Amino acid sequence: MASPAMTFSRALIANLAANDVRDIVLCPGSRSGPLAHALAEAAEGIVPGTPRIRLHVRIDERAAGFLALGLAMANGASAVVTTSGTAAGNLLPAIMEAHHSGIRVFAITADRPFDLRATGANQTTDQRKILGPFVRLERDVMPPGAGRDLVAEAAALVREAIAGSVGARSIGGHSIRAAATPPGLGTGPVHLNLQFAEPLGPGRGPWPAAVAADLAFEPEASVPPLPTVERGVVIAGDRAGPAAATIAASRGWPLLAEPTSAARAGAAAVPGYAALLATDEGRELIEQTDFLLLIGRATLSRGVRALVDGAATLWVARHGSPWREAPIGAEVVVPDVPFDWIRGEGSPVEGRAWLSRWLALAVEPETATWGMGAIASAVLASVGETPLVVGSSRAIRAVDAVLPSAPTRDRRMIVANRGLAGIDGTLSTASGLALGLDASVTVLVGDLTFLHDAGGLLIGPLERRPTLRIVVVNDNGGGIFSGIEHAGADPAAFARVFTTPHGLDLGAVANAYGASHTRVGDVEGLHRALANPPVGVEVIEVVLL
């Protein structure tokens, strides 16, 4: 006989699967036991009629959160399940990134019953709002009890969570209750805190039928047509999409496209835009820009930031986090790019002279025989259009500097955690992307980014392992700080509190987690290491000291 907790857990998982949340990451724990038992049934097919679930088990909740982030990048949504206490708090970094990037991760935390809070009970804290303002919707759910329709309760909870994650206003004609972040602000993460009372063990019981949520959205507000101006500029930030390139080309506006925009394509794309904006000529172009269209989240270049801050007229679309988090001064802010903008109706032809000025002043990247640029170029040549995950800091900026424009559409899949641009969780995010796409993924990171998430490589022998090629640039610390204002400090103090040299044997670290290791010290060795397809999890250490 199934306990109330088991009945509720089966119904919850069945309804998540019915709403296309099929990748679920589980961390071990006792209080989350009912969910674990139900997930094991669904993953292994122990009970006939279970939903199709792809289960991923990890020990570390922090790494599990970023694994779920990568899975959601691949397939649109995922869930991560933890037990109570500090386990729930360890999800915060990944949920913060999901919030600012607009990615649908369902954080499901098990909890003690409410009557044990503030009583000194073991592993009990106040988990309500533990993920703060970084979720679109948060629910603290009372313990399932006998005599209630638990299947219906679980189905209703999932419908509400799905609606909150996509910014819907109502479910089946009924308004959604107040959320931590009001509905209508775009996609993002959700937190379900489930109180479970004992018994927590397995028990026989049927799997309920489940249906997809019937969602309704706010009607789209009318959006004005794009201005007909000569001196316009399009900035394509993270996840901007090909619409940015189409708009720029049709209007003759320069396109400044970050590598994770999927928009660096066509004749309007300006190479070396970051270097150009740092020159006197570039600063003059910034002052002469009449209209700026920002699509996606642009965070790589201080020159781009200056262009955004100084724009005479700024419009913003598809900006990530709740989409109203847009730069100050934006006159129009829309959650997505309207089709009428892409069609380019009434676009002028006289704007080409403005574009020609930008292209004439474009700064071509220097061809270096060795260094970050040469490493990034070699990695880009090896991946082609296969997925590449790039760490924040120097790696993403090196890719930005050397990535060529595609002739037509940018089909390269370059991914980075640009919501908050942190170095944490990069390897776990890449693992989730590889598992979600069922494809090999290459990763380019610095040594600190690698070490910060080395625990993400801890994958048990019962789990499906991703195919990952991790290229680690080892300069024994945080080299990016040498290029900004902090480098003027006393050398000894600068090394200790900024570059933080680690002195570790990265090969030993890789081998400890079951990854193969290759060490190279020149571009020829790097090309040889990249020549064959990756097998399993492999680490290529590029020494740059």
Backbone torsions as a table, in degrees:
resi	resn	phi	psi	omega
1	MET	NA	129.8	-178.5
2	ALA	-78.2	141.5	174.6
3	SER	-73.9	163.5	174.9
4	PRO	-55.4	-38.0	-179.5
5	ALA	-64.4	-39.3	179.3
6	MET	-68.9	-42.3	179.3
7	THR	-59.5	-45.3	179.8
8	PHE	-64.5	-42.3	-177.2
9	SER	-64.2	-43.1	178.0
10	ARG	-61.0	-43.5	-178.9
11	ALA	-66.5	-38.7	179.3
12	LEU	-61.6	-48.5	-176.9
13	ILE	-67.6	-40.0	178.6
14	ALA	-60.0	-40.6	-178.7
15	ASN	-76.1	-31.6	172.5
16	LEU	-61.7	-45.6	179.8
17	ALA	-63.0	-38.0	179.7
18	ALA	-65.8	-19.7	179.1
19	ASN	-107.7	27.4	172.6
20	ASP	66.6	25.3	169.7
21	VAL	-102.9	87.9	-171.5
22	ARG	-111.0	-14.9	174.4
23	ASP	-95.7	114.6	-177.3
24	ILE	-127.2	127.3	178.1
25	VAL	-99.3	131.2	-177.5
26	LEU	-121.1	133.0	170.8
27	CYS	-107.8	142.0	-175.0
28	PRO	-68.1	150.0	178.0
29	GLY	174.1	158.9	-177.4
30	SER	-83.7	-46.0	-175.5
31	ARG	-64.4	-28.3	176.6
32	SER	-87.5	11.7	-176.9
33	GLY	-52.6	-45.6	179.3
34	PRO	-57.1	-40.3	177.0
35	LEU	-66.8	-39.9	179.5
36	ALA	-63.5	-44.5	179.1
37	HIS	-62.1	-42.4	-179.2
38	ALA	-67.0	-40.3	179.5
39	LEU	-66.6	-37.7	177.4
40	ALA	-63.6	-40.3	176.6
41	GLU	-61.2	-45.9	-176.9
42	ALA	-69.0	-37.9	-177.3
43	ALA	-73.4	-35.3	-174.7
44	GLU	-99.7	-6.1	-179.8
45	GLY	68.3	30.8	-179.1
46	ILE	-63.4	-37.9	-178.0
47	VAL	-111.7	129.2	178.8
48	PRO	-60.6	147.0	176.1
49	GLY	82.5	10.3	178.0
50	THR	-74.4	155.7	178.6
51	PRO	-71.0	163.2	177.6
52	ARG	-83.3	112.2	-179.1
53	ILE	-126.1	137.6	171.1
54	ARG	-101.6	106.9	-175.0
55	LEU	-95.7	135.6	177.8
56	HIS	-128.8	120.4	-176.4
57	VAL	-107.3	129.8	178.0
58	ARG	-135.2	153.8	-178.2
59	ILE	-83.1	-41.9	-172.1
60	ASP	-92.9	117.7	-177.6
61	GLU	-64.5	-34.2	-179.8
62	ARG	-64.8	-46.7	176.6
63	ALA	-65.7	-36.0	-179.9
64	ALA	-62.5	-37.9	178.6
65	GLY	-61.5	-43.5	179.0
66	PHE	-73.2	-30.7	172.9
67	LEU	-60.2	-44.9	177.0
68	ALA	-61.8	-36.0	177.9
69	LEU	-61.2	-46.2	178.7
70	GLY	-65.1	-38.9	176.7
71	LEU	-62.3	-39.7	178.8
72	ALA	-68.8	-34.8	174.8
73	MET	-60.0	-37.2	-177.4
74	ALA	-76.1	-40.1	-168.2
75	ASN	-125.6	10.3	172.9
76	GLY	94.9	-27.8	-179.9
77	ALA	-166.2	156.9	174.9
78	SER	-157.5	172.8	175.8
79	ALA	-134.4	153.1	174.8
80	VAL	-132.6	133.4	-173.5
81	VAL	-117.0	129.5	176.7
82	THR	-130.5	167.2	171.5
83	THR	-85.7	-166.3	-173.3
84	SER	-89.7	174.2	175.5
85	GLY	83.4	-141.6	-177.9
86	THR	-63.0	-21.9	178.5
87	ALA	-55.1	-43.8	-179.6
88	ALA	-66.2	-40.6	-179.1
89	GLY	-64.5	-27.7	-179.0
90	ASN	-70.0	-10.2	176.5
91	LEU	-79.8	-13.1	-171.0
92	LEU	-56.5	-47.4	-178.2
93	PRO	-57.3	-44.7	-179.0
94	ALA	-67.9	-37.7	179.7
95	ILE	-69.3	-35.1	174.9
96	MET	-61.0	-44.4	178.3
97	GLU	-64.3	-42.6	178.8
98	ALA	-61.5	-39.7	179.0
99	HIS	-61.2	-50.3	-175.2
100	HIS	-75.2	-18.0	177.4
101	SER	-99.8	-7.2	-179.7
102	GLY	70.1	42.6	-176.7
103	ILE	-109.8	137.3	-172.6
104	ARG	-87.4	96.0	173.2
105	VAL	-117.1	127.2	178.9
106	PHE	-97.1	108.7	177.7
107	ALA	-87.8	114.5	-177.6
108	ILE	-114.7	108.4	-176.7
109	THR	-111.7	130.8	174.9
110	ALA	-81.7	149.9	-174.9
111	ASP	-143.7	157.8	170.6
112	ARG	-69.8	159.3	175.2
113	PRO	-60.0	152.7	-174.0
114	PHE	-57.9	-29.3	-176.3
115	ASP	-75.2	-5.4	175.8
116	LEU	-96.8	-5.6	178.6
117	ARG	-70.0	142.6	178.0
118	ALA	59.6	30.5	177.5
119	THR	-120.3	3.7	-177.8
120	GLY	80.7	13.0	179.3
121	ALA	-67.1	146.9	-176.7
122	ASN	-60.0	138.2	177.2
123	GLN	52.9	34.5	-178.8
124	THR	-119.8	125.1	175.0
125	THR	-140.0	-179.2	177.7
126	ASP	-88.9	102.1	-176.9
127	GLN	-90.5	-1.6	175.4
128	ARG	-66.3	132.1	178.1
129	LYS	59.4	24.5	-179.8
130	ILE	-66.6	-23.8	177.7
131	LEU	-94.7	10.9	169.3
132	GLY	59.6	-143.1	-177.3
133	PRO	-85.6	14.1	-170.9
134	PHE	-96.2	13.4	176.8
135	VAL	-123.0	148.8	178.8
136	ARG	-74.3	-26.8	-178.5
137	LEU	-154.6	140.2	179.6
138	GLU	-133.4	131.5	178.8
139	ARG	-130.3	129.8	172.7
140	ASP	-101.6	109.7	-166.5
141	VAL	-101.5	127.9	179.6
142	MET	-62.9	153.8	-178.5
143	PRO	-60.9	135.9	174.3
144	PRO	-59.7	137.8	-178.3
145	GLY	-133.2	161.3	179.7
146	ALA	-66.7	152.2	176.6
147	GLY	83.1	5.6	178.4
148	ARG	-116.0	158.4	177.1
149	ASP	-84.5	83.7	-174.3
150	LEU	-68.7	-31.0	178.1
151	VAL	-63.9	-44.5	178.7
152	ALA	-66.8	-38.1	179.2
153	GLU	-63.5	-44.0	-180.0
154	ALA	-65.6	-40.6	179.6
155	ALA	-63.0	-41.8	179.3
156	ALA	-65.4	-39.5	179.0
157	LEU	-62.8	-44.4	-179.2
158	VAL	-66.2	-41.0	178.6
159	ARG	-59.0	-42.3	179.9
160	GLU	-67.0	-39.5	178.8
161	ALA	-65.1	-42.7	178.4
162	ILE	-61.3	-44.5	179.9
163	ALA	-61.3	-44.2	179.4
164	GLY	-62.7	-36.1	-176.3
165	SER	-71.4	-22.2	-179.2
166	VAL	-111.3	3.7	176.8
167	GLY	78.0	24.6	177.6
168	ALA	-75.0	153.2	-179.3
169	ARG	-92.4	-26.6	-175.9
170	SER	-150.7	163.0	178.5
171	ILE	-125.2	116.6	178.1
172	GLY	55.8	33.8	178.0
173	GLY	89.6	-4.3	-179.5
174	HIS	-105.7	133.2	-178.8
175	SER	-66.3	149.7	176.6
176	ILE	-80.2	141.1	175.7
177	ARG	-63.8	163.1	-176.9
178	ALA	-55.9	134.6	-179.0
179	ALA	-109.6	166.7	177.1
180	ALA	-59.9	-43.2	170.4
181	THR	-114.9	126.6	-173.8
182	PRO	-56.9	141.8	176.2
183	PRO	-58.6	160.8	179.9
184	GLY	95.2	3.2	-176.7
185	LEU	-103.4	16.7	177.2
186	GLY	96.2	177.1	-175.0
187	THR	-73.3	159.2	178.5
188	GLY	170.8	-176.7	-174.7
189	PRO	-78.8	162.5	-179.2
190	VAL	-135.9	146.6	177.9
191	HIS	-119.2	123.5	173.0
192	LEU	-114.9	113.0	178.5
193	ASN	-100.8	108.7	-171.6
194	LEU	-102.2	115.3	175.0
195	GLN	-80.4	127.4	178.4
196	PHE	-122.2	126.0	172.6
197	ALA	-97.8	154.1	177.7
198	GLU	-66.1	150.1	8.0
199	PRO	-80.4	149.5	-176.4
200	LEU	-112.5	-2.8	-174.2
201	GLY	-79.3	178.0	-178.8
202	PRO	-71.4	164.6	177.8
203	GLY	-168.4	148.1	179.9
204	ARG	-68.8	148.0	178.5
205	GLY	174.4	157.6	-178.2
206	PRO	-79.1	155.8	171.5
207	TRP	-93.2	127.1	-175.9
208	PRO	-77.4	158.2	170.7
209	ALA	-72.6	154.1	-179.0
210	ALA	-142.6	155.2	-179.2
211	VAL	-133.1	158.3	177.6
212	ALA	-72.6	149.8	-179.2
213	ALA	-70.4	142.6	176.1
214	ASP	-97.3	101.8	-171.0
215	LEU	-105.7	150.9	174.2
216	ALA	-129.5	143.7	-176.4
217	PHE	-118.5	161.6	174.0
218	GLU	-61.5	137.5	173.9
219	PRO	-61.7	141.9	-179.0
220	GLU	-66.3	131.6	176.2
221	ALA	-73.3	153.6	177.7
222	SER	-66.0	137.9	-177.8
223	VAL	-116.2	132.6	-179.3
224	PRO	-68.2	153.7	175.8
225	PRO	-68.4	156.2	178.5
226	LEU	-62.6	143.3	177.6
227	PRO	-60.6	147.8	174.9
228	THR	-96.7	90.1	-178.5
229	VAL	-129.0	158.9	178.7
230	GLU	-83.5	-47.2	-171.7
231	ARG	-97.3	67.1	174.0
232	GLY	-102.8	158.5	177.6
233	VAL	-138.1	140.8	174.9
234	VAL	-110.9	125.3	172.7
235	ILE	-106.2	125.2	177.9
236	ALA	-108.2	107.3	178.7
237	GLY	-92.3	-164.6	-176.8
238	ASP	-55.4	128.7	175.5
239	ARG	61.3	31.0	178.6
240	ALA	-66.7	-40.9	-179.8
241	GLY	90.4	167.9	-174.4
242	PRO	-65.0	-16.6	179.6
243	ALA	-57.8	-33.5	-179.1
244	ALA	-62.0	-43.1	179.6
245	ALA	-67.1	-39.0	179.8
246	THR	-62.8	-45.5	-179.5
247	ILE	-63.6	-45.5	-178.3
248	ALA	-62.0	-44.9	-177.7
249	ALA	-66.4	-37.9	-176.1
250	SER	-71.9	-22.9	-177.2
251	ARG	-108.3	-4.6	-178.5
252	GLY	72.3	29.6	178.1
253	TRP	-99.4	141.2	176.0
254	PRO	-59.8	142.6	178.9
255	LEU	-113.1	118.4	176.2
256	LEU	-107.0	100.9	-169.0
257	ALA	-114.3	121.1	174.4
258	GLU	-70.2	157.6	-174.4
259	PRO	-65.5	-25.2	179.1
260	THR	-93.5	13.9	-177.9
261	SER	-83.0	-20.2	-170.8
262	ALA	58.2	31.1	-176.4
263	ALA	-134.0	5.7	-177.7
264	ARG	-80.8	81.8	-174.1
265	ALA	-153.9	155.2	173.4
266	GLY	88.6	173.1	-174.5
267	ALA	-73.4	-13.3	-178.7
268	ALA	-88.2	-11.0	-177.7
269	ALA	-70.1	127.4	-177.0
270	VAL	-95.0	114.8	178.5
271	PRO	-72.1	148.9	176.7
272	GLY	58.6	34.4	-174.7
273	TYR	-62.6	-35.1	-178.3
274	ALA	-64.7	-42.5	177.7
275	ALA	-67.0	-38.5	179.3
276	LEU	-60.9	-45.6	-176.4
277	LEU	-65.8	-16.7	178.8
278	ALA	-87.5	-5.6	-179.9
279	THR	-92.0	167.8	176.6
280	ASP	-61.9	-41.2	178.7
281	GLU	-63.6	-38.8	178.6
282	GLY	-65.7	-40.3	178.3
283	ARG	-65.7	-31.7	176.2
284	GLU	-68.3	-38.9	176.6
285	LEU	-63.6	-38.6	177.8
286	ILE	-58.6	-45.5	-177.8
287	GLU	-66.5	-27.7	-176.1
288	GLN	-90.3	-4.6	-178.9
289	THR	-73.5	126.1	-178.6
290	ASP	-91.7	-31.7	-174.3
291	PHE	-142.8	135.1	-178.7
292	LEU	-126.6	126.1	174.5
293	LEU	-109.6	115.8	179.8
294	LEU	-104.8	118.9	177.7
295	ILE	-117.8	126.5	-176.6
296	GLY	83.9	-170.8	-174.8
297	ARG	-109.0	109.9	-176.9
298	ALA	-101.3	118.3	-173.0
299	THR	-137.1	2.1	-169.8
300	LEU	-83.9	-35.9	-166.6
301	SER	-117.7	134.4	174.3
302	ARG	-67.6	-29.8	176.6
303	GLY	-64.7	-40.9	176.6
304	VAL	-64.4	-39.3	177.6
305	ARG	-61.6	-40.3	178.0
306	ALA	-65.3	-37.5	177.6
307	LEU	-64.1	-42.4	178.8
308	VAL	-65.6	-46.3	-176.5
309	ASP	-66.7	-30.1	-175.6
310	GLY	-100.2	6.3	-175.6
311	ALA	-63.7	134.0	175.8
312	ALA	-65.5	-41.7	176.1
313	THR	-136.3	126.6	-176.1
314	LEU	-125.4	126.8	171.2
315	TRP	-118.9	146.0	-173.6
316	VAL	-131.7	138.0	175.4
317	ALA	-141.3	148.7	173.5
318	ARG	50.3	61.8	-171.8
319	HIS	-96.5	2.2	178.9
320	GLY	97.3	-128.1	-170.2
321	SER	-28.6	-160.3	173.4
322	PRO	-55.4	134.7	-166.2
323	TRP	-66.3	-13.4	177.3
324	ARG	-77.3	-6.2	173.8
325	GLU	-77.9	80.7	-176.2
326	ALA	-119.3	161.5	-179.8
327	PRO	-56.8	146.8	177.4
328	ILE	-60.7	136.8	178.3
329	GLY	97.7	-4.7	178.8
330	ALA	-67.2	127.7	-178.5
331	GLU	-87.9	-31.0	178.0
332	VAL	-129.3	128.9	177.7
333	VAL	-132.7	119.9	-178.9
334	VAL	-129.2	148.0	-176.2
335	PRO	-71.0	-21.2	179.5
336	ASP	-148.3	170.6	-177.8
337	VAL	-82.8	117.0	179.6
338	PRO	-63.1	145.6	-178.7
339	PHE	-60.7	-35.0	-179.2
340	ASP	-62.5	-30.8	177.1
341	TRP	-68.6	-37.8	-177.0
342	ILE	-71.1	-35.9	-179.2
343	ARG	-63.0	-27.0	175.5
344	GLY	71.4	34.0	-179.8
345	GLU	-64.7	133.7	176.9
346	GLY	71.6	18.1	-179.1
347	SER	-70.6	137.3	-175.9
348	PRO	-81.4	156.6	175.4
349	VAL	-98.6	-18.4	-176.2
350	GLU	-73.0	-6.4	179.1
351	GLY	-73.4	-7.1	-174.9
352	ARG	-63.9	-32.2	179.7
353	ALA	-62.1	-38.4	177.7
354	TRP	-63.2	-44.6	177.9
355	LEU	-63.7	-39.8	-179.3
356	SER	-61.6	-36.9	177.3
357	ARG	-61.1	-44.4	179.4
358	TRP	-62.7	-45.1	-177.2
359	LEU	-67.7	-34.2	179.3
360	ALA	-67.3	-31.0	-178.9
361	LEU	-93.6	-2.3	-175.9
362	ALA	-57.0	141.2	-178.2
363	VAL	-98.0	109.1	177.9
364	GLU	-72.8	139.5	179.9
365	PRO	-64.9	142.8	178.2
366	GLU	-68.9	143.4	177.2
367	THR	-91.0	103.3	-177.9
368	ALA	-99.8	146.3	177.9
369	THR	-78.9	-20.8	179.7
370	TRP	-159.0	158.9	-177.5
371	GLY	120.1	-175.6	-174.7
372	MET	-61.0	-39.2	180.0
373	GLY	-63.6	-45.3	179.7
374	ALA	-65.3	-37.5	178.2
375	ILE	-65.0	-46.1	179.4
376	ALA	-62.3	-40.5	179.5
377	SER	-63.0	-42.0	179.7
378	ALA	-64.5	-41.6	179.3
379	VAL	-65.6	-44.9	179.7
380	LEU	-61.0	-40.6	179.2
381	ALA	-65.2	-32.0	-177.1
382	SER	-77.6	-27.8	-174.7
383	VAL	-90.5	-27.8	-177.2
384	GLY	60.3	-120.0	179.8
385	GLU	-103.2	9.1	176.2
386	THR	-78.7	156.9	-171.9
387	PRO	-62.3	138.2	175.4
388	LEU	-128.9	126.0	174.8
389	VAL	-105.4	129.8	-175.0
390	VAL	-119.4	133.5	177.2
391	GLY	-73.5	154.7	175.0
392	SER	-69.6	176.6	-179.2
393	SER	84.1	-136.3	-172.1
394	ARG	-68.5	-33.4	-173.7
395	ALA	-61.0	-49.8	-176.7
396	ILE	-67.2	-33.0	179.2
397	ARG	-73.1	-33.0	174.5
398	ALA	-65.8	-42.2	176.6
399	VAL	-62.8	-41.5	179.4
400	ASP	-59.5	-37.2	-175.3
401	ALA	-74.7	-29.4	-171.9
402	VAL	-111.9	-8.9	-176.5
403	LEU	-68.3	120.6	178.9
404	PRO	-76.4	160.8	175.9
405	SER	-78.9	139.2	174.9
406	ALA	-75.1	148.2	-176.5
407	PRO	-64.8	-38.8	-179.4
408	THR	-122.0	-90.2	-179.6
409	ARG	-103.3	138.4	179.2
410	ASP	-80.1	102.8	-177.8
411	ARG	-99.3	5.1	178.0
412	ARG	-72.5	139.5	177.2
413	MET	-104.5	96.3	178.6
414	ILE	-113.2	122.2	-171.9
415	VAL	-122.4	140.8	172.8
416	ALA	-151.0	155.1	176.6
417	ASN	-83.4	83.7	-174.8
418	ARG	-98.1	-0.1	177.4
419	GLY	-58.2	-48.3	175.4
420	LEU	-120.6	-3.0	174.8
421	ALA	57.4	34.8	176.4
422	GLY	-87.0	162.6	178.6
423	ILE	-89.4	-9.6	-174.4
424	ASP	-77.0	148.1	172.1
425	GLY	77.5	9.3	-173.1
426	THR	-67.5	-43.9	-179.7
427	LEU	-65.8	-38.7	178.3
428	SER	-67.4	-40.1	176.2
429	THR	-60.1	-43.9	179.0
430	ALA	-64.2	-39.0	177.2
431	SER	-61.6	-43.3	178.5
432	GLY	-63.6	-40.0	178.4
433	LEU	-63.4	-43.5	-179.5
434	ALA	-64.7	-43.6	179.9
435	LEU	-69.1	-39.0	-179.2
436	GLY	-68.5	-36.6	179.4
437	LEU	-87.8	-13.0	-173.0
438	ASP	53.4	51.3	-176.7
439	ALA	-144.2	160.6	174.5
440	SER	-77.1	143.2	-178.0
441	VAL	-130.0	135.9	174.1
442	THR	-99.7	143.2	-178.9
443	VAL	-125.4	132.9	174.6
444	LEU	-118.9	115.1	-176.5
445	VAL	-141.3	163.3	169.1
446	GLY	-85.2	172.4	-175.5
447	ASP	-66.8	-37.3	179.2
448	LEU	-68.8	-38.1	175.9
449	THR	-62.3	-41.8	177.6
450	PHE	-61.1	-49.8	-176.9
451	LEU	-68.5	-31.9	-178.8
452	HIS	-62.1	-30.2	-177.6
453	ASP	-125.0	25.7	178.9
454	ALA	-58.3	-30.7	177.3
455	GLY	-62.1	-19.0	176.0
456	GLY	-66.4	-14.9	177.6
457	LEU	-86.2	-1.8	177.8
458	LEU	-79.0	100.4	-177.4
459	ILE	-126.0	121.2	-176.0
460	GLY	-65.3	160.7	-178.0
461	PRO	-68.0	-15.2	179.6
462	LEU	-90.1	-2.1	-174.4
463	GLU	-103.3	151.2	174.1
464	ARG	-71.1	127.9	-177.2
465	ARG	-94.3	139.9	176.8
466	PRO	-74.5	163.0	169.7
467	THR	-99.3	107.9	-173.4
468	LEU	-129.8	131.5	167.8
469	ARG	-111.4	113.1	-175.5
470	ILE	-106.5	112.3	177.1
471	VAL	-95.9	114.4	-175.9
472	VAL	-110.3	118.8	176.4
473	VAL	-88.0	110.6	-174.5
474	ASN	-100.7	102.8	172.1
475	ASP	-115.0	21.0	175.2
476	ASN	57.0	49.4	173.9
477	GLY	140.0	-171.3	-174.9
478	GLY	-86.9	83.8	-176.4
479	GLY	-64.3	-22.5	-176.5
480	ILE	-62.7	-26.9	-176.6
481	PHE	-68.7	-20.1	-179.7
482	SER	-69.9	-15.1	-178.2
483	GLY	-101.7	4.6	179.6
484	ILE	-124.7	-177.3	-165.4
485	GLU	-62.6	-21.7	-177.8
486	HIS	-67.9	-18.2	-176.9
487	ALA	-65.9	-12.1	178.7
488	GLY	-78.4	-0.3	-178.6
489	ALA	-75.2	169.7	173.8
490	ASP	-53.8	131.1	-174.3
491	PRO	-54.3	-42.3	-178.9
492	ALA	-67.6	-43.4	178.7
493	ALA	-66.8	-39.5	179.6
494	PHE	-60.5	-43.8	179.6
495	ALA	-63.8	-40.9	-174.9
496	ARG	-72.1	-43.6	-171.2
497	VAL	-102.7	-6.9	177.9
498	PHE	-121.4	-63.6	-176.1
499	THR	-72.6	-25.2	173.5
500	THR	44.2	66.6	178.3
501	PRO	-60.6	141.9	-175.0
502	HIS	-107.7	-30.7	177.8
503	GLY	65.7	19.2	-175.8
504	LEU	-87.2	153.5	172.4
505	ASP	-85.1	101.2	-175.8
506	LEU	-67.1	-27.0	176.1
507	GLY	-64.7	-40.3	178.1
508	ALA	-66.3	-38.6	177.6
509	VAL	-62.6	-47.0	-179.3
510	ALA	-61.5	-47.2	-178.4
511	ASN	-63.7	-33.0	179.2
512	ALA	-62.8	-28.8	178.9
513	TYR	-97.6	11.5	175.6
514	GLY	80.9	17.2	178.3
515	ALA	-98.9	146.2	173.5
516	SER	-75.0	162.0	-174.6
517	HIS	-141.8	133.6	173.8
518	THR	-130.8	136.1	-178.3
519	ARG	-115.1	126.2	179.7
520	VAL	-127.6	155.8	-178.0
521	GLY	-132.9	7.6	177.1
522	ASP	-151.9	170.5	-173.3
523	VAL	-68.7	-33.0	177.9
524	GLU	-64.7	-43.2	178.0
525	GLY	-64.0	-36.0	178.3
526	LEU	-65.6	-45.5	179.2
527	HIS	-60.5	-39.0	178.3
528	ARG	-64.9	-41.5	-178.7
529	ALA	-67.5	-28.6	-178.4
530	LEU	-89.8	-4.5	-169.7
531	ALA	-67.7	-36.8	-176.9
532	ASN	-99.4	152.8	178.1
533	PRO	-60.4	148.3	179.3
534	PRO	-67.2	150.4	176.8
535	VAL	-127.4	121.2	-179.2
536	GLY	62.8	-141.7	176.5
537	VAL	-105.5	117.6	-179.2
538	GLU	-128.6	146.7	-179.9
539	VAL	-118.3	123.5	172.5
540	ILE	-107.1	110.3	-179.7
541	GLU	-91.3	119.5	179.2
542	VAL	-104.2	110.9	-175.1
543	VAL	-82.3	123.4	-178.2
544	LEU	-135.4	76.2	-175.2
545	LEU	-116.2	NA	NA
